[in-house]
């Protein structure tokens, strides 16, 4: 079985593998970064370290609403600390790996460049599994690395 943290993003149910999630926090106070990438909401203090906070909606080419009391930041574990803002966290699910369809076989509302696969469950419900590495790589890894070393 594989475990996933599920969350909502623009009315879509999405997930990250739990082995990549370090922690889930409420939306922190952030300091805006002039000339930062469009998805970079700002920098937050997390346990004395700078944490780049990124809008997952912008990364997935979705409309960007204001954050509210249910917004959460999913902090990803890895060599580069990075937090993704999501609309709300739903919970953790365990899934048989055979229930995950590869991204190439499905069409989803989530931007296809960041889609790793889709979990199909009873009743036709689908959960988009997002590719953490694709989200972090490219323009976000250099920004996160520079900010965390500051």
DSSP file (Angstrom, degrees, kcal/mol; ACC not computed):
  #  RESIDUE AA STRUCTURE BP1 BP2  ACC     N-H-->O    O-->H-N    N-H-->O    O-->H-N    TCO  KAPPA ALPHA  PHI   PSI    X-CA   Y-CA   Z-CA
    1    1 A X              0   0    0      0, 0.0     2,-0.4     0, 0.0    95,-0.2   0.000 360.0 360.0 360.0 146.0    0.0    0.0    0.0
    2    2 A X  E     -A   95   0A   0     93,-3.1    93,-3.2    16,-0.0     2,-0.4  -0.938 360.0-140.6-115.6 139.4    1.1    3.6   -0.7
    3    3 A X  E     -A   94   0A   0     -2,-0.4    15,-2.1    91,-0.2    16,-0.4  -0.802  18.6-174.7-103.6 142.4    0.0    6.5    1.5
    4    4 A X  E     -AB  93  17A   0     89,-2.5    89,-2.5    -2,-0.4     2,-0.6  -0.991  25.7-133.0-135.5 141.3   -0.9    9.9    0.2
    5    5 A X  E     -AB  92  16A   0     11,-2.8    11,-1.9    -2,-0.3     2,-0.3  -0.852  33.1-153.4 -86.9 121.8   -1.8   13.3    1.8
    6    6 A X  E     +AB  91  15A   0     85,-3.5    84,-2.4    -2,-0.6    85,-1.4  -0.751  21.2 163.6-101.6 148.3   -4.9   14.5    0.0
    7    7 A X  E     -AB  89  14A   0      7,-2.5     7,-3.2    -2,-0.3     2,-0.4  -0.963  34.2-107.6-153.5 165.7   -6.0   18.1   -0.4
    8    8 A X  E     +AB  88  13A   0     80,-3.0    79,-1.6    -2,-0.3    80,-1.0  -0.809  27.4 177.3-103.0 143.1   -8.3   20.4   -2.4
    9    9 A X  E >  S- B   0  12A   0      3,-2.4     3,-1.8    -2,-0.4    77,-0.0  -0.876  75.1 -26.0-146.3 107.4   -7.1   22.7   -5.1
   10   10 A X  T 3  S-     0   0    0     -2,-0.3     3,-0.1     1,-0.3    53,-0.1   0.877 126.1 -49.5  54.2  41.7   -9.7   24.8   -7.0
   11   11 A X  T 3  S+     0   0    0      1,-0.3     2,-0.3     0, 0.0    -1,-0.3   0.417 116.7 115.2  81.6  -2.8  -12.3   22.1   -6.4
   12   12 A X  E <   -B    9   0A   0     -3,-1.8    -3,-2.4    97,-0.0     2,-0.6  -0.776  66.1-127.9 -99.6 144.9  -10.1   19.3   -7.5
   13   13 A X  E     +B    8   0A   0    113,-0.4   115,-2.4    -2,-0.3     2,-0.2  -0.826  38.3 171.4 -92.6 125.5   -8.9   16.5   -5.2
   14   14 A X  E     -Bc   7 128A   0     -7,-3.2    -7,-2.5    -2,-0.6     2,-0.3  -0.770  13.6-157.7-128.5 170.9   -5.1   16.2   -5.3
   15   15 A X  E     -Bc   6 129A   0    113,-2.2   115,-2.6    -2,-0.2     2,-0.3  -0.997  12.1-157.7-152.1 153.2   -2.4   14.3   -3.5
   16   16 A X  E     -B    5   0A   0    -11,-1.9   -11,-2.8    -2,-0.3     2,-0.1  -0.964  41.8-101.0-121.8 145.1    1.2   14.1   -2.6
   17   17 A X  E >   -B    4   0A   0     -2,-0.3     3,-1.8   113,-0.3     4,-0.4  -0.469  29.9-131.0 -62.3 136.0    3.0   10.9   -1.5
   18   18 A X  G >  S+     0   0    0    -15,-2.1     3,-1.1     1,-0.3    -1,-0.1   0.782 102.8  68.4 -63.1 -26.5    3.4   11.0    2.3
   19   19 A X  G 3  S+     0   0    0    -16,-0.4    -1,-0.3     1,-0.2   -15,-0.1   0.653 101.8  47.7 -69.2 -11.7    7.1   10.1    2.1
   20   20 A X  G <  S+     0   0    0     -3,-1.8    57,-3.6    56,-0.1     2,-0.5   0.520  93.0  92.1-100.5  -9.2    7.7   13.5    0.5
   21   21 A X  E <   +F   76   0B   0     -3,-1.1    55,-0.2    -4,-0.4     3,-0.1  -0.777  45.2 178.8 -94.5 122.9    5.7   15.6    3.1
   22   22 A X  E     -     0   0B   0     53,-3.0     2,-0.3    -2,-0.5    54,-0.2   0.904  65.7 -32.4 -84.6 -48.2    7.6   16.9    6.1
   23   23 A X  E     -F   75   0B   0     52,-1.3    52,-2.9     2,-0.0     2,-0.4  -0.981  48.8-124.7-164.3 167.3    4.7   18.7    7.8
   24   24 A X  E     +F   74   0B   0     -2,-0.3     2,-0.3    50,-0.2    50,-0.2  -0.991  33.8 176.6-123.7 128.0    1.5   20.6    7.2
   25   25 A X  E     -F   73   0B   0     48,-2.6    48,-2.9    -2,-0.4     3,-0.1  -0.855  33.8 -98.9-128.8 161.6    1.1   24.1    8.7
   26   26 A X  E     -F   72   0B   0     -2,-0.3     2,-0.4    46,-0.2    46,-0.2  -0.355  64.7 -74.5 -68.7 161.1   -1.4   26.9    8.8
   27   27 A X        -     0   0    0     44,-0.8    -1,-0.1    41,-0.2     3,-0.1  -0.445  60.9-150.6 -60.8 115.6   -0.7   29.7    6.3
   28   28 A X        -     0   0    0     -2,-0.4     2,-0.3     1,-0.1    -1,-0.1  -0.308  25.9 -86.1 -83.6 170.5    2.2   31.6    8.0
   29   29 A X        -     0   0    0     16,-0.1    16,-0.4    -2,-0.1     2,-0.3  -0.614  53.6-160.5 -69.7 134.3    3.1   35.3    7.7
   30   30 A X        -     0   0    0     -2,-0.3     2,-0.6    14,-0.1    14,-0.2  -0.896  18.0-137.3-122.2 151.9    5.2   35.7    4.6
   31   31 A X  B     -G   43   0B   0     12,-2.7    12,-2.4    -2,-0.3     2,-0.0  -0.933  31.2-123.5-103.8 123.1    7.6   38.4    3.4
   32   32 A X        -     0   0    0     -2,-0.6     2,-0.6    10,-0.2    10,-0.2  -0.337  17.5-140.1 -65.4 146.6    7.1   39.2   -0.3
   33   33 A X    >   -     0   0    0      7,-0.3     3,-1.7     8,-0.1     7,-0.1  -0.940  16.9-128.2-113.0 113.4   10.2   38.9   -2.5
   34   34 A X  T 3  S+     0   0    0     -2,-0.6     0, 0.0     1,-0.3     0, 0.0  -0.341  91.5   5.9 -59.7 137.7   10.6   41.6   -5.1
   35   35 A X  T 3  S+     0   0    0      1,-0.2    -1,-0.3     3,-0.0     3,-0.1   0.667  95.4 147.6  63.3  19.7   11.1   40.2   -8.6
   36   36 A X    <   -     0   0    0     -3,-1.7    -1,-0.2     1,-0.2    -4,-0.0  -0.297  60.6 -73.4 -75.7 168.3   10.5   36.6   -7.4
   37   37 A X    >   -     0   0    0    102,-0.1     3,-1.5     1,-0.1    -1,-0.2  -0.250  48.5-109.7 -58.5 152.0    8.8   34.0   -9.6
   38   38 A X  T 3  S+     0   0    0      1,-0.3    -1,-0.1    -3,-0.1    17,-0.1   0.815 117.6  52.2 -56.2 -33.2    5.1   34.5  -10.1
   39   39 A X  T 3  S+     0   0    0     19,-0.1    16,-3.2    15,-0.1     2,-0.7   0.657  83.4 103.3 -79.8 -14.5    4.2   31.4   -8.0
   40   40 A X  E <   - H   0  54B   0     -3,-1.5    14,-0.3    14,-0.2    -7,-0.3  -0.581  46.4-176.5 -75.2 111.1    6.4   32.6   -5.0
   41   41 A X  E     -     0   0B   0     12,-2.4     2,-0.3    -2,-0.7    -1,-0.2   0.882  54.5 -88.8 -71.9 -39.2    4.0   33.9   -2.4
   42   42 A X  E     - H   0  53B   0     11,-1.5    11,-3.1   -10,-0.2     2,-0.4  -0.966  47.1 -58.7 157.7-169.1    6.9   34.9   -0.2
   43   43 A X  E     -GH  31  52B   0    -12,-2.4   -12,-2.7    -2,-0.3     2,-0.3  -0.873  42.5-170.9-109.5 140.8    9.3   33.7    2.5
   44   44 A X  E     - H   0  51B   0      7,-2.3     7,-3.1    -2,-0.4     2,-0.7  -0.879  27.9-112.9-124.9 158.8    8.2   32.4    5.9
   45   45 A X  E     + H   0  50B   0    -16,-0.4     2,-0.5    -2,-0.3     5,-0.2  -0.839  34.5 178.9 -92.1 119.4   10.1   31.6    9.1
   46   46 A X  E >  S- H   0  49B   0      3,-3.0     3,-1.4    -2,-0.7    -2,-0.0  -0.922  73.0 -30.9-125.0 105.1    9.9   27.9    9.8
   47   47 A X  T 3  S-     0   0    0     -2,-0.5     3,-0.1     1,-0.3    -1,-0.1   0.866 125.1 -48.1  55.9  39.3   11.8   26.7   12.9
   48   48 A X  T 3  S+     0   0    0      1,-0.3     2,-0.3     0, 0.0    -1,-0.3   0.502 120.1 103.1  83.7   4.3   14.4   29.5   12.3
   49   49 A X  E <  S-H   46   0B   0     -3,-1.4    -3,-3.0     2,-0.0     2,-0.4  -0.895  78.1-106.3-119.4 150.3   14.9   28.8    8.6
   50   50 A X  E     -H   45   0B   0     -2,-0.3     2,-0.5    98,-0.3    -5,-0.2  -0.602  34.4-165.1 -74.1 128.4   13.6   30.6    5.6
   51   51 A X  E     -H   44   0B   0     -7,-3.1    -7,-2.3    -2,-0.4     2,-0.3  -0.956  14.6-139.1-117.6 113.2   10.9   28.7    3.9
   52   52 A X  E     -Hi  43  82B   0     29,-0.6    31,-2.8    -2,-0.5     2,-0.5  -0.569  18.7-152.8 -67.2 129.9    9.9   29.7    0.3
   53   53 A X  E     -Hi  42  83B   0    -11,-3.1   -12,-2.4    -2,-0.3   -11,-1.5  -0.938  13.9-169.9-110.7 123.0    6.1   29.5    0.1
   54   54 A X  E     -Hi  40  84B   0     29,-3.4    31,-2.9    -2,-0.5     2,-0.7  -0.894  25.3-120.6-118.7 139.5    4.7   28.8   -3.3
   55   55 A X  E  >  - i   0  85B   0    -16,-3.2     4,-1.8    -2,-0.4     5,-0.1  -0.691  16.8-161.9 -77.7 115.9    1.2   28.9   -4.7
   56   56 A X  H  > S+     0   0    0     29,-1.4     4,-1.7    -2,-0.7    -1,-0.2   0.828  90.0  60.8 -67.7 -30.5    0.3   25.5   -6.0
   57   57 A X  H  4>S+     0   0    0     28,-0.4     5,-3.0     2,-0.2    -1,-0.2   0.916 105.4  46.2 -61.3 -43.2   -2.6   27.0   -7.9
   58   58 A X  H >45S+     0   0    0      1,-0.2     3,-1.6     3,-0.2    -2,-0.2   0.910 110.1  54.0 -66.7 -40.9   -0.2   29.2   -9.9
   59   59 A X  H 3<5S+     0   0    0     -4,-1.8    -1,-0.2     1,-0.3    -2,-0.2   0.833 112.5  44.9 -59.4 -32.0    2.2   26.2  -10.5
   60   60 A X  T 3<5S-     0   0    0     -4,-1.7    51,-0.5    -5,-0.1    -1,-0.3   0.217 117.1-112.8 -98.7  13.9   -0.8   24.3  -11.9
   61   61 A X  T < 5 +     0   0    0     -3,-1.6     2,-0.3     1,-0.2    -3,-0.2   0.902  69.4 141.4  56.4  46.9   -2.1   27.2  -14.0
   62   62 A X      < -     0   0    0     -5,-3.0    -1,-0.2    -6,-0.1    -2,-0.1  -0.769  61.3 -83.1-114.0 161.1   -5.2   27.7  -12.0
   63   63 A X        -     0   0    0     -2,-0.3     2,-0.7     1,-0.1    -1,-0.1  -0.344  44.2-131.8 -60.3 141.9   -7.1   30.8  -10.9
   64   64 A X        -     0   0    0     -7,-0.1     2,-0.1    -6,-0.0    -1,-0.1  -0.856  27.4-178.7-105.5 104.6   -5.6   32.3   -7.7
   65   65 A X        -     0   0    0     -2,-0.7     2,-0.2     1,-0.1    -8,-0.1  -0.401  39.4 -83.4 -89.1 174.7   -8.1   33.2   -4.9
   66   66 A X        -     0   0    0     -2,-0.1    -1,-0.1     1,-0.1     2,-0.1  -0.496  48.5-109.7 -71.3 145.9   -7.2   34.8   -1.6
   67   67 A X        -     0   0    0     -2,-0.2     2,-0.2    -3,-0.1    -1,-0.1  -0.466  41.5-174.3 -72.0 152.1   -6.1   32.4    1.1
   68   68 A X    >   -     0   0    0     19,-0.2     3,-1.5    -2,-0.1   -41,-0.2  -0.647  44.9 -70.2-133.3-167.3   -8.6   31.9    4.0
   69   69 A X  T 3  S+     0   0    0      1,-0.3   -42,-0.1    -2,-0.2    -2,-0.0   0.710 129.1  52.2 -63.8 -20.9   -8.7   30.1    7.3
   70   70 A X  T 3  S+     0   0    0    -44,-0.1    19,-0.4    18,-0.1    -1,-0.3   0.571  82.7 112.6 -92.5  -8.7   -8.8   26.6    5.7
   71   71 A X    <   -     0   0    0     -3,-1.5   -44,-0.8    17,-0.1     2,-0.3  -0.356  46.8-174.6 -63.2 141.8   -5.6   27.3    3.5
   72   72 A X  E     -FJ  26  86B   0     14,-1.9    14,-2.8   -46,-0.2     2,-0.5  -0.924  23.2-132.7-134.6 160.6   -2.6   25.2    4.5
   73   73 A X  E     -FJ  25  85B   0    -48,-2.9   -48,-2.6    -2,-0.3     2,-0.7  -0.975  14.3-152.8-115.0 122.9    1.0   24.9    3.5
   74   74 A X  E     -FJ  24  84B   0     10,-2.7    10,-2.4    -2,-0.5     2,-0.6  -0.867  13.9-148.9 -96.4 114.3    2.3   21.5    2.8
   75   75 A X  E     -FJ  23  83B   0    -52,-2.9   -53,-3.0    -2,-0.7   -52,-1.3  -0.736  12.4-140.6 -88.6 122.8    6.1   21.5    3.5
   76   76 A X  E     -FJ  21  82B   0      6,-3.0     6,-0.7    -2,-0.6     2,-0.3  -0.636   8.1-130.9 -89.0 140.1    8.0   19.2    1.3
   77   77 A X        +     0   0    0    -57,-3.6     2,-0.3    -2,-0.3     3,-0.1  -0.655  58.1  87.2 -85.5 141.5   10.8   17.1    2.6
   78   78 A X  S    S-     0   0    0     -2,-0.3     3,-0.0     1,-0.1   -58,-0.0  -0.943  92.2 -58.1 157.0-175.0   14.0   17.1    0.6
   79   79 A X  S    S+     0   0    0     -2,-0.3     2,-0.5     1,-0.2    -1,-0.1   0.730 125.0  50.5 -69.3 -20.6   17.3   18.9    0.1
   80   80 A X  S    S-     0   0    0     -3,-0.1     2,-0.3     2,-0.0    -1,-0.2  -0.957  85.2-139.2-119.0 112.4   15.4   22.1   -0.7
   81   81 A X        +     0   0    0     -2,-0.5   -29,-0.6    63,-0.1     2,-0.3  -0.535  34.5 163.5 -70.4 133.0   12.7   23.1    1.8
   82   82 A X  E     -iJ  52  76B   0     -6,-0.7    -6,-3.0    -2,-0.3     2,-0.4  -0.979  25.6-150.7-152.5 135.8    9.6   24.3    0.0
   83   83 A X  E     -iJ  53  75B   0    -31,-2.8   -29,-3.4    -2,-0.3     2,-0.5  -0.926   7.6-154.1-113.0 134.5    6.0   24.9    1.1
   84   84 A X  E     -iJ  54  74B   0    -10,-2.4   -10,-2.7    -2,-0.4     2,-0.4  -0.921  14.2-135.4-108.0 126.7    3.0   24.6   -1.2
   85   85 A X  E     +iJ  55  73B   0    -31,-2.9   -29,-1.4    -2,-0.5   -28,-0.4  -0.672  29.3 178.6 -79.7 127.8   -0.2   26.6   -0.5
   86   86 A X  E     - J   0  72B   0    -14,-2.8   -14,-1.9    -2,-0.4   -77,-0.2  -0.866  38.6-117.3-125.3 162.1   -3.3   24.5   -0.9
   87   87 A X  S    S-     0   0    0    -79,-1.6     2,-0.3    -2,-0.3   -19,-0.2   0.924  88.6 -26.2 -66.5 -45.1   -7.0   25.3   -0.4
   88   88 A X  E     -A    8   0A   0    -80,-1.0   -80,-3.0   -17,-0.1     2,-0.4  -0.938  59.1-118.5-166.8 148.1   -7.5   22.7    2.4
   89   89 A X  E     -A    7   0A   0    -19,-0.4   -82,-0.3    -2,-0.3     3,-0.1  -0.793  21.3-172.5 -93.1 132.7   -6.0   19.4    3.5
   90   90 A X  E     -     0   0A   0    -84,-2.4     2,-0.3    -2,-0.4   -83,-0.2   0.878  44.2 -95.8 -91.8 -45.1   -8.5   16.5    3.5
   91   91 A X  E     -A    6   0A   0    -85,-1.4   -85,-3.5     2,-0.0     2,-0.4  -0.991  42.8 -56.4 159.4-162.3   -6.5   13.7    5.1
   92   92 A X  E     -A    5   0A   0     -2,-0.3     2,-0.3   -87,-0.2   -87,-0.2  -0.955  43.6-171.3-118.5 135.1   -4.3   10.7    4.5
   93   93 A X  E     -A    4   0A   0    -89,-2.5   -89,-2.5    -2,-0.4     2,-0.5  -0.928  17.0-140.7-124.5 151.0   -5.3    7.7    2.3
   94   94 A X  E     -A    3   0A   0     -2,-0.3     2,-0.4   -91,-0.2   -91,-0.2  -0.944  26.9-176.1-108.7 131.8   -3.7    4.3    1.7
   95   95 A X  E     -A    2   0A   0    -93,-3.2   -93,-3.1    -2,-0.5     2,-0.3  -0.975  31.3-117.4-133.5 139.7   -4.0    3.1   -1.9
   96   96 A X    >   -     0   0    0     -2,-0.4     3,-2.8   -95,-0.2     4,-0.2  -0.615  32.0-127.4 -68.5 130.0   -3.0   -0.1   -3.6
   97   97 A X  G >  S+     0   0    0     -2,-0.3     3,-1.5     1,-0.3    -1,-0.1   0.764 107.6  65.5 -54.4 -25.8   -0.4    0.9   -6.2
   98   98 A X  G 3  S+     0   0    0      1,-0.3    -1,-0.3     3,-0.0    -2,-0.0   0.659  90.9  65.3 -71.1 -13.5   -2.4   -0.8   -8.9
   99   99 A X  G <  S+     0   0    0     -3,-2.8    21,-2.0     2,-0.1     2,-0.7   0.431  83.5  90.0 -86.5   0.7   -5.2    1.8   -8.4
  100  100 A X  E <   -D  119   0A   0     -3,-1.5     2,-0.3    19,-0.2    19,-0.2  -0.881  66.3-155.1-103.2 115.2   -2.9    4.6   -9.6
  101  101 A X  E     -D  118   0A   0     17,-3.2    17,-2.4    -2,-0.7     5,-0.1  -0.680  27.3-106.2 -85.2 139.6   -3.2    5.2  -13.4
  102  102 A X  E >   -D  117   0A   0     -2,-0.3     3,-1.5    15,-0.2     4,-0.3  -0.272  28.3-114.2 -61.5 152.3   -0.1    6.8  -15.1
  103  103 A X  G >  S+     0   0    0     13,-1.2     3,-1.4     1,-0.3    14,-0.2   0.824 112.4  64.0 -58.0 -34.7   -0.5   10.4  -16.1
  104  104 A X  G 3  S+     0   0    0      1,-0.3    -1,-0.3    12,-0.2    13,-0.1   0.740  99.5  54.4 -64.0 -22.1   -0.3    9.6  -19.8
  105  105 A X  G <  S+     0   0    0     -3,-1.5     2,-0.3    13,-0.0    -1,-0.3   0.472 105.5  55.4 -93.1  -1.9   -3.5    7.6  -19.6
  106  106 A X    <   -     0   0    0     -3,-1.4     2,-0.5    -4,-0.3     0, 0.0  -0.903  63.2-141.7-132.4 157.4   -5.7   10.3  -18.1
  107  107 A X        +     0   0    0     -2,-0.3     2,-0.3     2,-0.0    -3,-0.0  -0.979  31.9 172.2-113.5 131.4   -6.9   13.8  -18.7
  108  108 A X        -     0   0    0     -2,-0.5     4,-0.1     2,-0.3     7,-0.0  -0.891  46.1-115.3-136.1 164.9   -7.3   15.9  -15.6
  109  109 A X  S    S+     0   0    0     -2,-0.3     2,-0.2     2,-0.1     3,-0.1   0.708  91.8  91.9 -72.4 -19.8   -8.0   19.6  -14.7
  110  110 A X  S    S-     0   0    0      1,-0.1    -2,-0.3     2,-0.1     5,-0.1  -0.505  99.9 -88.3 -76.7 144.9   -4.6   19.8  -13.1
  111  111 A X    >   -     0   0    0    -51,-0.5     3,-1.6    -2,-0.2     4,-0.3  -0.302  36.1-135.2 -53.6 126.3   -1.8   21.0  -15.4
  112  112 A X  G >  S+     0   0    0      1,-0.3     3,-0.9     2,-0.2    -1,-0.2   0.732  97.2  69.4 -63.0 -23.9   -0.4   17.9  -17.2
  113  113 A X  G 3  S+     0   0    0      1,-0.2    -1,-0.3    21,-0.0    -2,-0.1   0.754 107.6  37.1 -65.7 -22.9    3.3   18.9  -16.6
  114  114 A X  G <  S+     0   0    0     -3,-1.6    17,-3.1    20,-0.1     2,-0.5   0.311  91.0 109.9-111.4   7.0    2.9   18.3  -12.9
  115  115 A X  E <   + E   0 130A   0     -3,-0.9    15,-0.2    -4,-0.3   -12,-0.1  -0.744  35.1 175.3 -89.8 124.7    0.7   15.3  -12.9
  116  116 A X  E     -     0   0A   0     13,-3.3   -13,-1.2    -2,-0.5     2,-0.3   0.739  63.6 -51.8 -94.6 -29.6    2.3   12.0  -11.9
  117  117 A X  E     -DE 102 129A   0     12,-1.5    12,-3.1   -15,-0.3     2,-0.4  -0.976  51.0 -99.9 174.3-177.4   -0.9    9.9  -12.0
  118  118 A X  E     -DE 101 128A   0    -17,-2.4   -17,-3.2    -2,-0.3     2,-0.6  -0.998  18.5-143.1-135.2 132.4   -4.5    9.5  -10.9
  119  119 A X  E     -DE 100 127A   0      8,-3.1     8,-2.1    -2,-0.4     2,-0.5  -0.839  17.7-157.4 -92.3 123.2   -6.0    7.5   -8.2
  120  120 A X  E     + E   0 126A   0    -21,-2.0     2,-0.2    -2,-0.6     6,-0.2  -0.881  16.2 178.0-101.6 129.8   -9.3    6.0   -9.1
  121  121 A X    >   -     0   0    0      4,-2.6     3,-1.1    -2,-0.5     4,-0.3  -0.738  39.9 -59.7-123.5 174.9  -11.6    5.1   -6.3
  122  122 A X  G >  S+     0   0    0     -2,-0.2     3,-0.8     1,-0.2    -1,-0.2  -0.125 118.3  30.7 -53.6 146.9  -15.1    3.7   -6.0
  123  123 A X  G 3  S-     0   0    0      1,-0.2    -1,-0.2    -3,-0.1    -3,-0.0   0.561 127.7 -76.6  80.1   8.6  -17.9    5.7   -7.5
  124  124 A X  G <  S+     0   0    0     -3,-1.1    -1,-0.2     1,-0.3    -2,-0.2   0.529  83.0 154.6  81.7   4.9  -15.7    7.2  -10.2
  125  125 A X    <   -     0   0    0     -3,-0.8    -4,-2.6    -4,-0.3     2,-0.4  -0.413  25.7-158.7 -67.9 142.9  -13.9    9.6   -7.9
  126  126 A X  E     - E   0 120A   0     -6,-0.2     2,-0.5    -2,-0.1  -113,-0.4  -0.963  12.5-163.4-126.7 142.8  -10.4   10.6   -9.0
  127  127 A X  E     - E   0 119A   0     -8,-2.1    -8,-3.1    -2,-0.4     2,-0.5  -0.990  19.9-136.2-124.0 121.4   -7.5   12.1   -7.1
  128  128 A X  E     -cE  14 118A   0   -115,-2.4  -113,-2.2    -2,-0.5     2,-0.6  -0.650  13.0-148.4 -78.8 123.8   -4.7   13.7   -9.1
  129  129 A X  E     -cE  15 117A   0    -12,-3.1   -13,-3.3    -2,-0.5   -12,-1.5  -0.844  16.7-144.7 -93.0 120.5   -1.3   12.7   -7.8
  130  130 A X  E     - E   0 115A   0   -115,-2.6     2,-0.9    -2,-0.6  -113,-0.3  -0.641  12.2-121.5 -92.1 144.3    1.2   15.6   -8.3
  131  131 A X     >  -     0   0    0    -17,-3.1     4,-1.7    -2,-0.3     5,-0.2  -0.731  21.5-165.3 -85.6 105.9    4.8   15.1   -9.2
  132  132 A X  H  > S+     0   0    0     -2,-0.9     4,-2.2     1,-0.2     5,-0.2   0.897  85.2  53.4 -60.5 -43.8    6.8   16.8   -6.4
  133  133 A X  H  > S+     0   0    0      1,-0.2     4,-2.9     2,-0.2    -1,-0.2   0.895 108.1  49.2 -63.4 -40.3   10.1   16.8   -8.3
  134  134 A X  H  4 S+     0   0    0      1,-0.2    -1,-0.2     2,-0.2    -2,-0.2   0.858 111.3  51.0 -66.4 -33.7    8.6   18.5  -11.4
  135  135 A X  H  < S+     0   0    0     -4,-1.7    -2,-0.2     1,-0.2    -1,-0.2   0.883 117.2  38.7 -68.8 -37.9    7.0   21.1   -9.1
  136  136 A X  H  <>S+     0   0    0     -4,-2.2     5,-1.0    -5,-0.2    -2,-0.2   0.868 103.5  80.1 -82.3 -38.1   10.3   21.8   -7.3
  137  137 A X  T ><5S+     0   0    0     -4,-2.9     3,-1.0    -5,-0.2     2,-0.3   0.026  82.6  27.1 -65.0 174.8   12.7   21.6  -10.3
  138  138 A X  T 3>5S-     0   0    0      1,-0.2     4,-1.0     2,-0.2     3,-0.2  -0.562 129.5  -0.7  76.1-128.9   13.3   24.3  -12.8
  139  139 A X  H 3>5S+     0   0    0     -2,-0.3     4,-0.9     1,-0.2    -1,-0.2   0.686 130.9  56.3 -74.6 -17.3   12.7   27.9  -11.7
  140  140 A X  H <>5S+     0   0    0     -3,-1.0     4,-2.6    -5,-0.2     5,-0.2   0.847  98.4  57.9 -85.5 -34.1   11.6   27.0   -8.1
  141  141 A X  H  ><S+     0   0    0     -5,-1.0     4,-2.7    -3,-0.2     5,-0.2   0.942 107.5  46.8 -63.1 -47.8   14.7   25.0   -7.0
  142  142 A X  H  X S+     0   0    0     -4,-1.0     4,-2.3     1,-0.2    -1,-0.2   0.915 115.0  47.3 -60.8 -40.2   17.2   27.9   -7.7
  143  143 A X  H  X S+     0   0    0     -4,-0.9     4,-2.1     2,-0.2    -1,-0.2   0.921 114.3  46.4 -65.6 -43.4   14.9   30.3   -5.9
  144  144 A X  H  X S+     0   0    0     -4,-2.6     4,-2.3     2,-0.2    -2,-0.2   0.900 112.7  50.0 -66.1 -41.1   14.4   28.0   -2.9
  145  145 A X  H  X S+     0   0    0     -4,-2.7     4,-1.4    -5,-0.2    -2,-0.2   0.926 111.6  47.7 -65.2 -45.1   18.1   27.2   -2.7
  146  146 A X  H  X S+     0   0    0     -4,-2.3     4,-0.6    -5,-0.2    -1,-0.2   0.906 114.6  46.4 -62.9 -42.2   19.2   30.9   -2.7
  147  147 A X  H >< S+     0   0    0     -4,-2.1     3,-0.6     1,-0.2    -1,-0.2   0.875 110.1  52.0 -70.0 -38.0   16.6   31.8   -0.1
  148  148 A X  H 3< S+     0   0    0     -4,-2.3   -98,-0.3     1,-0.2    -1,-0.2   0.758 108.3  52.0 -73.1 -23.0   17.4   28.9    2.3
  149  149 A X  H 3<        0   0    0     -4,-1.4    -1,-0.2     1,-0.2    -2,-0.2   0.628 360.0 360.0 -84.4 -14.1   21.1   29.8    2.3
  150  150 A X    <<        0   0    0     -4,-0.6    -1,-0.2    -3,-0.6    -2,-0.1   0.488 360.0 360.0 -72.0 360.0   20.4   33.4    3.2
